[in-house]
Structure formats: C-alpha cells, structure tokens
C-alpha cells in the first residue's frame, strides 16, 4: 500500500501537460488491432488501465511494441484476433472489460475476461443482457451480472436497443459487437453520453450513421476493412480537471495546461465551474484524431454554489469527485441530483466523497441520487477544508486525486492512504502536482 502526503501553502503556477486521454487510448488500441497493417498511437495514456488493454490484445495475437511516447500496433484485419491462451486481466478498467466483452462476443473462439476486486464487484449485466439478445453466449457470476465473464464466441445478429441509461461503455460495447453482427444495429440512449467511439469510427472510416432522433445505426460485417493510421491522443480532460479545480480554489494560482481534449461530451466541468465563477480561458482550439483540443489557462477565483441536474451528469461523470471539492469550498449551496450512476463506479463516489469530505470539515447531506454541499466560503472568498486524520482513497483513483486537491486548501499537511490506484490513470500525478506547486510566480 502506498500513500500520498499533501503539503499546502503554495499556489499552483506555471505550465504542464496531462496524460493522453484514457478513453481514447482504449478505443485506439481496439480499432488499430482490427485494422489492416501498422498503426502508431502517439501520446497514449500510460496508466495501468490502458496498459492492460494493450496486454489484452497482445494476448489476442496482435503484435504491439511500446515506447514512452508511442505504441506501434500491427493490425491483422477485421477477423485477425486469435484465441488467448489464458484469462485476460483487465485490472481496474471498467471501460476495458465492457468494450472487450462486446468485441469478443462476436469472435469464433472462447475467452475469459476478469479484473481486480473492484471490477469483480461492478455490474456487467448492463452489457451482457443486450449482447445475449444479439446471440452472444456469455457466462459469469450471478448469471452474468459479475466478472469473471466466460465468452463463447458466436455468430451475432443485429438488434435495436434503447439503453435505460446514458453510458458510453454500454454504447461502445454494443457498437463493437454490432461490427461483427449480421444486419443493422440500432442504438438509442436517453441522453448523449461520451461520443469518443462515434468520432473514432469516423476517423477510421467505419460507416456509422446518426438519425434525427439521435439513434446510431451500424451495418455489421463490412465488406471492406480499414487501414492502419497514425493516431495522436490529446491530453485527458479528466486528468486536467484536478488542476483546473486546484488552480481555481488555491489563492494566487495561475497555470496553463497544454493540449487538453475538449470533447463537448466531456467538458461539463468547465461549464459548471464557469457558472460557479471560475476564471478559465480556452486557447488555440484545434483538432486531433477527430477530437477538439485546446490549451487551458486557469487563475484562482472565488466560487459560488450552483445546481447540477441529470442533464450534466453524463458530461461530468469522472469529474464528480473533484467537483465536490470545488463545491465544498465555494460560497453557498451546491445541489447535485440525477447522479445515481456514480454509485457503481470504481467506488460508490457519492458515498465515498461524502464520507471523506465530511472528515475534512465539509457540510454535506448525502441523497440517493446525489448530495447537497453547503460550501464553506463566505464574504467573496473560498473556504478551507481541514486536514483529515485518516483520509482514504477507497481504491478509487479519482477519489484519491480529488482529496489531494482538497488538501491544498488546508492549513496542515494531510496523508491519503492507499493511493497506488492513481497509477490506473495518472502515474505521474504527484510529480506533476509538485512541479506546479514549486514553479516560481
């Protein structure tokens, strides 16, 4: 078990970059593996989640070489995967295991997907059920509700599916299965979730139509595959979010984060923070691999509480923990509702953030689908949290990093226990934060 000690007292200053986007890295590895010929993925996320997906495809017979800045993937074409010799370990990655479930359901071989203790607790029925409707043969704990999942490759047929929740993981799993299904797959969701898969399909030239009602339509088993490409992965907005909030709430801060992915289905935090009074400039908007990218300059500013409803939750799903930190030091109440999906992430993020921030002196009322946070700020200034005696990550990388940002507002140092989980998405988080805290003004 590792720990992270946060020593407050200095503003965040200077410039930085963040790891490549985790969601995009997963998808780039999958689609380059199915391409014909060699692809390169520059700026990929080196977190354990993505490395586990890389190892999964190596185990499926795809040669992948790795340098600190680039992956080289020797794709074997649409039907080029081969049966693995043992179970595939997805580690802590919900994205990895759910997308692979959809992909492997349509192959002509047997495979087993598993992960760490957290993954084996997370609900898999949300993808297993519709995949079974497509003809997939999937076994698992509690009738397929839990990993490990045993997948007997089968010929799939297309379905029309209306998802009860807005989830990029469910959508992506079914679209990957739909590639290998006979017929036309039609997918509808109640609100637009992250659209990285749709954008990356377009980047690779995979035909995917969007109807007027928002439904996605995919014709399976394309007669022509796609060629290898060069993919440049932008910086992960969810990783940048910690420094966006940190620079906003720590007085005297002024930072610039370069090359951040600005996909509008991901940047709900920006919209919310600006409503709260944050000083955030979006500079040099451009495009990479079908995704908008920009540099972000963030200066400290006083925040006020806001109301956050279910329409914004899909666009802030990973930023929720650090958003709670911002709300805790703002002036006035922040009311969050429609966020029950957060109870089935790496941890129950509503419960864990309520518990940990209360231990730091925050005033929080937990609700079934969210919370009310009574901000500690007053008189036009942000409040300060206390250093908790026994801060815990609960094995959730985003909770760990959010508590670290909250600790920057305290008057004393604070140690967060069990922070090895941070490596799943941001291996250099501590070093990056330290650099921002030690650069001259």
Order of alpha helices (4+ residues) and beta strands (2+ residues): beta-beta-alpha-beta-alpha-beta-beta-beta-alpha-beta-alpha-beta-alpha-beta-beta-beta-alpha-beta-beta-alpha-beta-beta-beta-alpha-beta-alpha-beta-beta-beta-alpha-alpha-beta-alpha-beta-beta-beta-alpha-beta-alpha
